[in-house]
Amino acid sequence: MGSSIEAAICFSLILLLLTIFIVYPNKLRSECVRQAGTAVKEIEFRKKSEKVIDTRNIGGVDTVDTSPEQLNTMLNGIIDSIRIGSDAL
């Protein structure tokens, strides 16, 4: 057996390793939870957005959503208006 100082050093190292194995995954988990919350907010924003182009700041990041259906409807309306106008001439 070693001296009591060696035993104290080994015991401290074991406690340090156990602390690292407990604290690091908890920090990793909290970061994953934060990212999941941001992803949920972004998906809700994209589902509820009714504008052709809509922007919102989510989690410090500017998020842009476009609605292809509304953009297509708007462009078809413009094209139809040009066709009707050119037919009248």
Summary of the structure (lengths in Angstrom):
residues: 89
radius of gyration: 29.5
end to end distance: 105.3
largest distance: 105.3
contacts: 180
relative contact order: 0.07
helix: 74%
strand: 13%
